[in-house]
Each structure stands twice: as structure tokens, then as C-alpha cells.
Amino acid sequence: MLTIVMRSPRNLALMVWLLSSAAWAAGVDVKAAMPVLLKVLTYDTNFDSRGAGDFVVLVVSDPGEAGARGQLVNELKDVSVTKVKNRTVKYVSVDFKDEASLQAEIDKNKASALLAIPGTPSSAIKAMWEVAQDNQLYALALEASMVEQFFPVGVSLAGDKPQIVINEKSSKAVGVRFETSVLRLARVIQ
């Protein structure tokens, strides 16, 4: 079990370096990427005030992508990071039908974050983003294009190296304020 507590820029840089040495074949290795995403969240100066209890990540996709979403959730259950600070990380698979049903899932599960599966259509990402804003939730991505368009934070590949991607405007829209040290390591979208 790995708990993310340490907040030094050197530790984040080490984690990014370790991530870059991981096997990144056809896309992002979620077992390597998710710990980095969760670590980046600890650099939100407002993290401690954004809730208590379990850190619930809703893994969201269209109902037609339930198989891919289920596979992703199974991979996430094997991620080495099980806590962010003192909050236990839990992943919940959710069908995205519309904004109202997503809102119901957020309320039911007391969600802390949304994670859209790779390949989610832009129209669904936009709707998920609107619900994330309404609820001041983290919205996480494993594709740079999702962060470039809407979501606040993600991890993508730059060549064969992992890269933290932060959309500063989107981050501010959900009340996230990243420390300068993490912004220096990330590709920041204004």
C-alpha cells in the first residue's frame, strides 16, 4: 500500500521520472499514471478543505463503453496508491447517460473526482465538465485533449515520456489552486 502524503517538488519530480521509465506502450499506463494524478492533487492548496472521508473517483463513460470502463476500473483497483493524504481512494464505475444521472451518482457516492475514460466523445466530456464545475469536483483525464478542451488536470504522453497537463482556467473554475512547484513540472494550458 502506498500513501501519498509528501508534498515536496523533488518527490513529484521523482514520481514523474519513475513514471517515464514505466512501460507506456499504446497509451497511458493507468497503473503508472493514476499515482501521478493523485499526487498532483495534493499540490492543490485547497485539497484539505475539499472534503473528508473516502476519496471517491467516479470512472465515467457512455453505457456503450461499459466493457472498456470495467477494464479500466479493474486496472485502477491494482494501482499501488490506496490513499491520498489520509483519504482512502475508491473507484466507482458509472454510466454517463445525461447530466442529471451523473449528478445523482455524484450525490449517491459522495464523489471527489470524475475520471473520463480515454476515447470519450467531446460532447460527453463537455457535459461531464459542466457537472464537475457545478459540484466543484476534480475532473481527471488520461488524454491531453480532454485537458486542452475542458478538464483541469491529466497525464498524457509527450513522445514516449509522461507529462502532467494542467488547464489553469478549468482548475480555477472548480476552485483548484496548484502550487507553483507543480506548475513548473507540467504543461500548463492558459
Helices and strands as residue ranges (DSSP letters): E 2-4, H 9-20, H 30-41, G 47-49, E 55-61, G 63-65, H 66-77, E 81-84, E 87-95, H 99-109, E 113-116, H 122-135, E 138-141, H 144-149, E 153-158, E 161-167, H 168-173, H 180-185, E 187-189
